[in-house]
Amino acid sequence: MIEAVDYSRYSSAMQREESIVAQQSANSKYCLEKGYVLVKRYADEAMTGRNMNRPQLQQLLLDARKGKFQVVIVHKLDRLSRDVLDMLKIRQELGKCGVKIESVIENYDESPEGQLFQHFQMGLNEYYSRNLGREVMKGTLTNAELCKHNGGKPPLGYRVNPETSCYEINEEEAPIVRIIFEKFLENWTYSEIAEYLNLQGYKTRTGASFSSKSAFYDILVNPKFKGQYTYNRTSRKDPYTKRNHRKSKDENEIVRIDGGMPAIVSEEVFDKVQERLKSRVRTKGELSAKTPYLLSSLLVCEQCGGKFHADNRPSGRNKTPYMTYRCSNRKAVGDRKCRCKEIKRDEIEAFVLNQIESILLNPANIDYFMECLNQQLSNRQSQSKLDRPRVRKRLTEVTNQINQLVEVLTKLGEGQSLESVVEKLKQLESDKKQLEHELEVIEEKIAGFQINKTSVKKMFKDLRGQLHTENARHVREIIRLLIKEIIVGDETIEIIFNLNGLFCLQIKTICTFQKRYLRAWIEYGDMKGIDSNQESIPTLLEGSL
């Protein structure tokens, strides 16, 4: 008596045409006609035939190795696989175990001619699968050009309009997204953001609490939140590992449409977040270093424009750690090779900390920085004051339209169509909430635009104290808050202060490293108003580091 098993599968696209039940019924009838004993069934539901990573298929192959059956019955060969190479692997694996494959529909014998036709059929199955995928992609690209939803869950803060299939803002979730962007720009960690969201009573879509493992990074880099419709941005998951390692497709394959969907955050906020994310990238040397390198990602080579990375290697007979910063292009080949000198970590870090304290955080220079800060804030205030009347006017118009529609609803008699009026009312209510939020942000900006001298003094004092803490990682974050970039040349070091984007101050120093002494002369350039006396900004720094 020959023992047989049957294998069934459907993909989501083929569910109605070939259901599991229909396949199993045909397979059972075939077994009866052949006189086989059906000992077990295997079925993979809603699984593609383009890869072998299917639980029931893998179980079938495992049982075949244990000699539990002699024949595998399938409705059609493409149920086992639509990939020629995978199908050949399955045939080879089962053949080693003495197991034959028989198809209910495609009756191929074991003759050379039968094997040849079987290979033709496998090729046709693969062509059909790939051609279907290509046609589906055509349809989704057409939808993308119209900024329509192409399946899957919409991003947090959005929902899909069932009539237009376009994205619209979900006002219950949108505040979560705005908080994530705002707090990230305020240098909050993911854990702190999660804790704040939980304290505010917000939940994830699954009803769970937020955690540091929540997908904050994916939210922060998604251009949809600034109103840019994107499609086909990332590669599909590997069918075997189920991962794509955040791999992006080529730019010419990605659909990008600015203004193709409503924005939850402004483009300015989104771009600032991207800059901050870039500054957080850690170099290979930094990742392996036990002691954090304070200036990682800030040092830029004057000669080639490359980033300096941390370098830690043993030196001398005692293998003492020799810690430096060196240009990432020093080991490049050809024209890209850079000959910029490496810098000892301790020397450059001590120098930069000295510059921060003696120039940026010097109490004697507060008046100048007050002037810079208030000028920048005044410029922003002027723009907000221009925006306020426009938003107020639009909010009044929307409110009036809502009131008019409510009045229309009260006058409609029974049997009259309400759908169009109700739909318009929903849209206006959504617009009103968005405008109210926009106005609230503008009012906050205008209200908080004056900085007094006392608060600046306190802030500078706090920052000076934090620079002397033993927590090196915390000191590094403070430095990144105060400095935008440090340009390193053979004889010069140029520090660009930006105080978290509030203003830009450029300091250029001419440096020579002699033994363990550092001499630096300050070039003031356009720093009009800076107190340059010996106490506030030393014109000559000299000392053992």
HELIX and SHEET records of a PDB file:
HELIX    1   1 SER A   12  MET A   14  5                                   3    
HELIX    2   2 ILE A   20  LYS A   34  1                                  15    
HELIX    3   3 PRO A   55  ARG A   65  1                                  11    
HELIX    4   4 LEU A   77  ARG A   79  5                                   3    
HELIX    5   5 VAL A   84  LYS A   96  1                                  13    
HELIX    6   6 PRO A  112  GLU A  145  1                                  34    
HELIX    7   7 ALA A  174  LEU A  185  1                                  12    
HELIX    8   8 TYR A  190  LEU A  199  1                                  10    
HELIX    9   9 PHE A  216  LEU A  220  1                                   5    
HELIX   10  10 PRO A  223  LYS A  226  5                                   4    
HELIX   11  11 GLU A  251  GLU A  253  5                                   3    
HELIX   12  12 GLU A  267  SER A  279  1                                  13    
HELIX   13  13 LYS A  284  SER A  288  1                                   5    
HELIX   14  14 GLY A  334  ARG A  336  5                                   3    
HELIX   15  15 ARG A  345  GLN A  355  1                                  11    
HELIX   16  16 ILE A  356  LEU A  360  3                                   5    
HELIX   17  17 PRO A  363  ASN A  365  5                                   3    
HELIX   18  18 ILE A  366  LYS A  411  1                                  46    
HELIX   19  19 GLU A  419  ALA A  447  1                                  29    
HELIX   20  20 LYS A  453  GLN A  466  1                                  14    
HELIX   21  21 ALA A  472  LEU A  482  1                                  11    
HELIX   22  22 LEU A  499  GLY A  501  5                                   3    
SHEET    1   A 4 VAL A  37  GLU A  45  0                                        
SHEET    2   A 4 GLU A   3  TYR A  10  1                                        
SHEET    3   A 4 VAL A  71  VAL A  74  1                                        
SHEET    4   A 4 LYS A 100  SER A 103  1                                        
SHEET    1   B 2 TYR A 158  VAL A 160  0                                        
SHEET    2   B 2 TYR A 167  ILE A 169 -1                                        
SHEET    1   C 2 GLN A 228  TYR A 231  0                                        
SHEET    2   C 2 VAL A 255  ASP A 258 -1                                        
SHEET    1   D 5 LEU A 299  CYS A 301  0                                        
SHEET    2   D 5 ILE A 483  VAL A 488  1                                        
SHEET    3   D 5 THR A 492  PHE A 497 -1                                        
SHEET    4   D 5 LEU A 505  GLN A 514 -1                                        
SHEET    5   D 5 TYR A 517  GLU A 523 -1                                        
SHEET    1   E 3 PHE A 308  SER A 315  0                                        
SHEET    2   E 3 THR A 320  CYS A 327 -1                                        
SHEET    3   E 3 ILE A 343  LYS A 344 -1                                        
END                                                                             
